[in-house]
Amino acid sequence: KIRAIIPGETDKQFEATLELMRTVRFDASMTAAYSPRPNTPMALWPDQLSEDVKEARLAQINRLVGEHALEAAERFVGREEEVLVEERNTKRPEQVIGRTRTNRLVFFTGDIDELRGTLVTVRITEARKFSLTGELVARA
């Protein structure tokens, strides 16, 4: 867990967090700026960051995670991956959504009634930051 954008964080400390992220190259991360909660010790810490600073720092972190996520996802293009089919894509009903063994979301054309709960092989044709698109090759 990386904690950033907290009361008292200096520019130097924040830059060290970004440098760590550049070194580790996380391809997924849950991010949020700290916001004070009643009756919590951190809410009383001095040097609370302004909303502008928190928003700017969070945007930098999210941009960096997005870059690393896309780089990692692009390595899947052209590969065949085993995918567990979970549900219909509500935005594109002709597609189904599944997950690889490494928990990456994969979208591809298929009949949810036939494929739900099955393992299939999908050739990955497109990468986005947090999902992949492919073509059904075979049922596993």
Secondary structure, DSSP 8 states (H G I E B T S, - for coil): ----S-TT--HHHHHHHHHHHHHH--S----------TT-GGGG-SS---HHHHHHHHHHHHHHHHHHHHHHHHTTTT-EEEEEEEEE-SSSTTEEEEEETT--EEEEE--HHHHTT-EEEEEEEEE-SSEEEEEEEEE-
